[in-house]
Amino acid sequence: MIKKYKEKGFSYYQLEIIKKAIKYDIEKTIIDEYIANPNFDNKQMEIILDGIINGLDYKLYAIPNITYEEMEIIYKNLLDNKLKQIEEQELEEIKVETKKSFKIISFSFKFLISLISIISFAAIIIFIKKYIMVDLFIKLKTEKVIFKLSEKEFNFNDYILDHTKKENVKLIIPEFDYSKNKDYIISITNFFQTKNYNFSVEILDDINPKLILKNDNIEIFDDELMNFDFKNNIALVEDNLDNLNIDDVKIDYQDLKVGENIIKYSLSDKTKNSIVKNLVLTIKEKPKPIIQNTINQTNHSENDTNEIIDNNDNTKVNNQNIFLKVNDYFEIKINSSMQDLIFLLTSDITSSSGVEVDYATVNLTVPGKYDVYFRNEENLEVKTIVEVKE
């Protein structure tokens, strides 16, 4: 049954609350509408479940558009009224029991006063000792404890060293709340008296959130980098208490370059538990198209020649009106991006056909002058200079 709630994306702690509701045999329709409701957070789910268990009119505060603090005020008022009713009812029952007991004793005295007065008196003493003069106590190992959520389950009995063990004596153990620090009351009682002991628990969330990547290694070409979605590689984000999502993941990396790059994905919850996953992103230089080594002379006569005229303005042209013109000098700042270089080189080209730019020798991290070659599809080639300056 719990599987369908896991598939709905409830957190570890929310699933624990739903398991508890199922354990108490709460109707499935109530669980789906008021507990496993995505409109409620952990605290709201817990306080609604407490209200159902304690027999309160939980519908008065199980409303999605009110805050947890508003829920808590209504819950406490309902609980206080319930406790007052129980106390009044228990007090009335005690009075009835006491009256019955003393009626029996009174009748016994009247009926057997002359024969068993001593026995009747002894019975009263035994009754008082058994029910009224009982020494109720609880001996605790400590009054305050720090509980780590990684320990999975908390048990109050682990901290009770000893207590009164007699007939009609009962320990009252509270329900434990895994979501927050809380002061509890452990009680011991019989029909006539109750003793309360304070017990404080500080919750220590030491469980790291979950972060799963779709891939740990990815290869792309350099021209795909600008459109690469790093967040799209995140498969799962989850925490036991906090409602974390993909936007809570921090993604860090240095300047990306051709070759292997380490992309760091990190996720932290409110108590600073964290997890880090690395992606190895391999960037490959996209292969350049192959340039043919001969000029296509189709539709020209046998008398045509391919003489190339090299003009002074860095233009090359032949008698077939095939031409290629580029600037003879470019200047770029050191540590500029490869995209900046490509934009610079291709911003002012005049050619009779498509052009390939060979800038493989340019190192944008080292100052200096580098040769760059422009070739068009008719095999004309122009050499220019790129200077990397500090």
C-alpha positions, 0 to 999 in steps of 0.5 A: 500500500505504501508503494503508491505514496512513494511513487507520488514523491513523498519524502522519507519523513512524510512516508513515515507519517503515512505508515503510522496512519495505516498502522492505526487502521485509519480509513484509506479515504481519510488518509488520502484526503487529510494526511497524504495530501500534497497541499500539506507539509510534514508538520501539517500532516503530523498534527492532522494525524495526531488529531485523528488519533486523539479523537479530535474534530480534525476537519476544523483545521485540516484546511490547505490554505491555513498555516501550520501555526494556525493549525496548531492553535486550533489543535491545542484548543481542541486538545485542551477541551478534550483533556478537560472532558476526560479529566471531568469524566475520570473524576466522576468515575473516581467519585462513583467508584469511591462511593461504591467502595464506601457503600460496600464498607458501610454496609459491611460495618452495619451488617457485621459490626459486632463480629468483624469490626476488626476485619473490616477496619483491616480491609479499609487499611488494605484498600487505602494502601493498595489504591491511595498510599501507593508510592508512584515513581519513574526513575529516568536515565536522563531528563534530556537526550539528543536523538540522531535521525540516522538511528531510525527509531526512538523508544522512550522505554530505553530511558526508563530505568525503573518505575512502580510495578503494581496492580492497576498502575500504568505508564503513559508514554507519549507519541514521539515527534521526529520532525522537531525538538520537543518537551514531553511528559511521561506519566505514571498513574492509578485510579487515585493519583498521577505523577508526571516527569518531564523529558526533553528530546533534541532532534539532530538531523544527520541524514544527508539529502539524496542527489542522483545524476542521470549520467556521470560522464557526458561527451559533447561537441564544442558548438553544443556547449552554449545550449547544454542544460546542466540541470537536465542531468539531475535525476533525483533530489530528496531529503528526509525532512526538507522539501528540496527540489532541483533549484536547490542544487548548486552547480559549479565549474571552472572555465570550460575547455576542450577536453575533460571538465569536472562539473560539481553538483552539491545539495545541502539541507537546512541543517547543513547535511550535504552531498556532492556528485561530479559529472565528467563533461568531455568537450570535443572539437567538432571536426571541420569539413574536408576541403577538396584540392582542385577547383571545379572547372565545370562549364568552362572552356579548355582555354580557361586558366586558374591563375590566381591574382593576389591583390594588396587588400588581402583579396584573392580572385581568379579569371573565373570570378572566384574570390575570397576576401578577409581582413589581414589582421585581427586583435583579441584579448587574452583569455577571451572565449573561443566563441568570441574568437569565432565571432571576430574571425567570421564577422567580415568575410566576402567570398564566392562560396562557403568558407572554412576558418582554420584557427587551430594554432591560436592559444587564447591563454598565451600572448602572441601572433598566430597564423589563421587560414581562410579557405573557400569551397573553390580552394582559394586560401588567404592567410591572416594574423590573429594577435592575442594581447594582454 
